[in-house]
Amino acid sequence: MTKRRVVVDYGLCESNGICMGINPDVFHLDDEDNLYILKPDITPETEGDVAEAVRRCPRQALAVAEEE
């Protein structure tokens, strides 16, 4: 079964927080503007928000990875 996860390219991420605004249960920026993925595994409940965050990331730092 293929598992889907949200991943971030920290070399591209500029910590603008758009993703956290879309779903703060999945994405979190700390006080030092470090992005953390709190729930990397994509579930039916988070699938739409993750897709929107990937689409709206201005630096294209977010992606969905598939793992076997």
Backbone as a printed PyTorch tensor [residue, N CA C, xyz], in Angstrom:
tensor([[[ 0.8370, -1.1890,  0.0000],
         [ 0.0000,  0.0000,  0.0000],
         [ 0.8820,  1.2530,  0.0000]],

        [[ 0.5540,  2.1970, -0.8300],
         [ 1.3280,  3.4250, -0.9400],
         [ 0.8720,  4.4270,  0.1110]],

        [[ 1.8500,  4.9680,  0.8190],
         [ 1.5720,  6.0030,  1.8150],
         [ 1.9930,  7.3440,  1.2280]],

        [[ 1.1820,  8.3420,  1.4170],
         [ 1.4940,  9.6910,  0.9230],
         [ 1.8210, 10.5960,  2.0950]],

        [[ 2.8940, 11.3750,  1.9200],
         [ 3.3480, 12.2890,  2.9730],
         [ 3.6440, 13.6540,  2.3730]],

        [[ 3.4480, 14.6840,  3.1780],
         [ 3.8420, 16.0180,  2.7600],
         [ 5.2880, 16.2350,  3.2010]],

        [[ 6.0850, 16.7890,  2.2820],
         [ 7.4890, 17.0530,  2.5600],
         [ 7.7990, 18.5090,  2.2260]],

        [[ 8.8470, 19.0220,  2.8490],
         [ 9.2420, 20.4100,  2.6150],
         [10.7090, 20.4560,  2.2080]],

        [[11.0080, 21.2760,  1.2310],
         [12.3840, 21.5530,  0.8270],
         [12.8050, 22.8010,  1.6010]],

        [[13.5650, 22.5820,  2.6740],
         [13.9330, 23.7050,  3.5350],
         [14.8740, 24.6870,  2.8480]],

        [[15.5260, 24.2690,  1.7670],
         [16.3560, 25.1890,  0.9970],
         [15.5340, 26.2140,  0.2290]],

        [[14.2740, 25.8770, -0.0660],
         [13.3810, 26.7870, -0.7820],
         [12.4340, 27.5360,  0.1470]],

        [[12.0870, 26.9370,  1.2820],
         [11.0750, 27.4960,  2.1780],
         [11.5200, 28.8470,  2.7280]],

        [[10.6290, 29.8510,  2.6220],
         [10.9260, 31.1660,  3.1730],
         [10.0640, 31.4720,  4.3980]],

        [[ 9.3950, 30.4630,  4.9230],
         [ 8.6360, 30.5720,  6.1810],
         [ 7.6310, 31.7130,  6.1700]],

        [[ 6.8890, 31.8340,  5.0660],
         [ 5.8990, 32.9010,  4.9950],
         [ 4.5880, 32.5370,  5.6940]],

        [[ 4.3770, 31.2680,  6.0080],
         [ 3.2380, 30.8600,  6.8260],
         [ 1.9290, 30.6380,  6.0990]],

        [[ 1.9140, 30.6960,  4.7820],
         [ 0.6680, 30.4490,  4.0530],
         [ 0.1370, 29.0590,  4.3770]],

        [[ 1.0260, 28.0770,  4.4150],
         [ 0.6050, 26.7010,  4.6970],
         [ 0.0000, 26.5910,  6.0970]],

        [[ 0.5980, 27.2600,  7.0720],
         [ 0.0680, 27.2140,  8.4350],
         [-1.3100, 27.8640,  8.4890]],

        [[-1.5170, 28.8930,  7.7030],
         [-2.8270, 29.5250,  7.6480],
         [-3.8870, 28.6040,  7.0630]],

        [[-3.4810, 27.7000,  6.1810],
         [-4.4130, 26.7610,  5.5710],
         [-4.7630, 25.6490,  6.5480]],

        [[-3.7570, 25.0890,  7.2250],
         [-4.0400, 24.0290,  8.1950],
         [-2.9710, 24.0240,  9.2910]],

        [[-3.2390, 24.6880, 10.4240],
         [-2.2570, 24.7450, 11.5110],
         [-2.0890, 23.4200, 12.2560]],

        [[-2.9520, 22.4420, 11.9830],
         [-2.7560, 21.1200, 12.5880],
         [-1.6900, 20.3190, 11.8480]],

        [[-1.4180, 20.6890, 10.6040],
         [-0.4010, 19.9970,  9.8030],
         [ 0.9020, 20.7920,  9.7810]],

        [[ 0.8110, 22.0990,  9.5960],
         [ 1.9830, 22.9580,  9.4380],
         [ 2.1090, 23.8920, 10.6320]],

        [[ 3.3500, 24.0960, 11.1020],
         [ 3.5610, 24.9940, 12.2370],
         [ 4.8500, 25.7900, 12.0430]],

        [[ 4.7540, 27.0960, 12.2280],
         [ 5.9330, 27.9590, 12.2580],
         [ 6.1790, 28.3560, 13.7070]],

        [[ 7.4160, 28.1260, 14.1790],
         [ 7.7010, 28.5200, 15.5510],
         [ 8.0760, 30.0050, 15.6040]],

        [[ 8.4300, 30.4830, 16.7810],
         [ 8.7360, 31.9040, 16.9660],
         [ 9.9830, 32.3540, 16.2070]],

        [[10.7960, 31.3930, 15.7740],
         [12.0030, 31.7200, 15.0070],
         [11.8130, 31.4600, 13.5100]],

        [[10.5470, 31.3270, 13.0930],
         [10.1900, 31.1000, 11.6910],
         [10.7500, 29.7950, 11.1230]],

        [[10.8200, 28.7660, 11.9470],
         [11.1750, 27.4340, 11.4790],
         [ 9.8860, 26.6680, 11.2130]],

        [[ 9.7690, 26.0830, 10.0260],
         [ 8.5730, 25.3230,  9.6610],
         [ 8.7090, 23.8780, 10.1110]],

        [[ 7.6610, 23.3810, 10.7370],
         [ 7.5910, 21.9820, 11.1460],
         [ 6.3420, 21.3560, 10.5400]],

        [[ 6.4760, 20.1430, 10.0670],
         [ 5.3280, 19.3800,  9.5900],
         [ 4.8720, 18.5170, 10.7610]],

        [[ 3.7550, 18.8740, 11.3580],
         [ 3.2710, 18.1890, 12.5480],
         [ 2.6400, 16.8400, 12.2200]],

        [[ 1.9680, 16.7710, 11.0840],
         [ 1.3050, 15.5290, 10.6560],
         [ 1.6730, 15.2790,  9.2050]],

        [[ 2.8320, 14.6560,  8.9690],
         [ 3.2750, 14.4700,  7.5780],
         [ 2.4490, 13.4630,  6.7790]],

        [[ 1.8520, 12.4830,  7.4580],
         [ 1.0570, 11.4950,  6.7340],
         [-0.2570, 12.1130,  6.2670]],

        [[-0.5280, 12.0040,  4.9770],
         [-1.7450, 12.5960,  4.4150],
         [-2.9020, 11.6340,  4.6400]],

        [[-3.9580, 12.1700,  5.2230],
         [-5.1720, 11.4000,  5.4900],
         [-6.3070, 11.9840,  4.6620]],

        [[-7.4270, 11.2810,  4.5780],
         [-8.5680, 11.8610,  3.8640],
         [-8.9790, 13.2310,  4.4380]],

        [[-8.7830, 13.4130,  5.7450],
         [-9.1590, 14.6850,  6.3800],
         [-8.2060, 15.8260,  6.0190]],

        [[-6.9370, 15.5140,  5.7650],
         [-5.9650, 16.5770,  5.4780],
         [-5.6160, 16.6980,  3.9960]],

        [[-6.0820, 15.7750,  3.1800],
         [-5.6940, 15.7320,  1.7680],
         [-5.9780, 17.0430,  1.0290]],

        [[-7.1510, 17.6100,  1.2080],
         [-7.5130, 18.8450,  0.5100],
         [-6.6770, 20.0310,  0.9530]],

        [[-6.4640, 20.1520,  2.2670],
         [-5.6600, 21.2610,  2.7860],
         [-4.2010, 21.1480,  2.3470]],

        [[-3.6620, 19.9360,  2.3590],
         [-2.2760, 19.7490,  1.9260],
         [-2.1430, 20.1010,  0.4480]],

        [[-3.0750, 19.6630, -0.3740],
         [-3.0320, 19.9840, -1.8030],
         [-3.0920, 21.4960, -2.0160]],

        [[-3.9330, 22.1810, -1.2450],
         [-4.0210, 23.6450, -1.3590],
         [-2.7230, 24.3050, -0.9200]],

        [[-2.1240, 23.8250,  0.1740],
         [-0.8650, 24.3940,  0.6520],
         [ 0.2480, 24.1990, -0.3750]],

        [[ 0.3230, 23.0140, -0.9800],
         [ 1.3220, 22.7580, -2.0240],
         [ 1.1000, 23.7150, -3.1900]],

        [[-0.1350, 23.8810, -3.5860],
         [-0.4830, 24.7380, -4.7230],
         [-0.1800, 26.2090, -4.4460]],

        [[-0.4130, 26.6570, -3.2140],
         [-0.2840, 28.0790, -2.8920],
         [ 1.0920, 28.4900, -2.3740]],

        [[ 1.9820, 27.5390, -2.1400],
         [ 3.3190, 27.8810, -1.6370],
         [ 4.0560, 28.7160, -2.6830]],

        [[ 4.4230, 29.9590, -2.3480],
         [ 5.0360, 30.8340, -3.3500],
         [ 6.4100, 30.3640, -3.8280]],

        [[ 7.1030, 29.5640, -3.0430],
         [ 8.4260, 29.0820, -3.4260],
         [ 8.4110, 27.6240, -3.8900]],

        [[ 7.2150, 27.0200, -3.9650],
         [ 7.0790, 25.6050, -4.3270],
         [ 7.9680, 24.7240, -3.4500]],

        [[ 8.0030, 25.0480, -2.1510],
         [ 8.8300, 24.3020, -1.2000],
         [ 8.1280, 23.0610, -0.6660]],

        [[ 6.8160, 22.9510, -0.8820],
         [ 6.0540, 21.8090, -0.3890],
         [ 5.7500, 20.8390, -1.5330]],

        [[ 5.7280, 19.5600, -1.1920],
         [ 5.4150, 18.5400, -2.1830],
         [ 4.7840, 17.3360, -1.4720]],

        [[ 4.1570, 16.4970, -2.2640],
         [ 3.6100, 15.2440, -1.7610],
         [ 4.5150, 14.1280, -2.2740]],

        [[ 5.0040, 13.3160, -1.3470],
         [ 5.8590, 12.1750, -1.6970],
         [ 5.1010, 10.8860, -1.4400]],

        [[ 5.2980,  9.9310, -2.3120],
         [ 4.6640,  8.6160, -2.1360],
         [ 5.7180,  7.6130, -1.7190]],

        [[ 5.3800,  6.8230, -0.7160],
         [ 6.2840,  5.7990, -0.2010],
         [ 5.5870,  4.4580, -0.2400]],

        [[ 6.3380,  3.4200, -0.5330],
         [ 5.7770,  2.0560, -0.5360],
         [ 5.7230,  1.5330,  0.8740]]])
